[in-house]
Amino acid sequence: MKTKVYDLSKTLKKYSNVWLALDPTTMRVVAAGKKTESVLSDAKRIGVSHPVLTRAPKDYGAYILSIS
């Protein structure tokens, strides 16, 4: 299985202390919010049925997102 690497540093810097739903094929942010339930439902409402959920830290530093 080939591992895909995505640099989310610029994306995560635009958000602070929120949950993000990312499109799994493009890693584009499709929804953001304080609660995972609302972020997940927003993503599903626009057609992304299995988004990647991650948290944008309050103070951006080193951050690792693992996709399997």
Order of alpha helices (4+ residues) and beta strands (2+ residues): alpha-beta-beta-alpha-beta
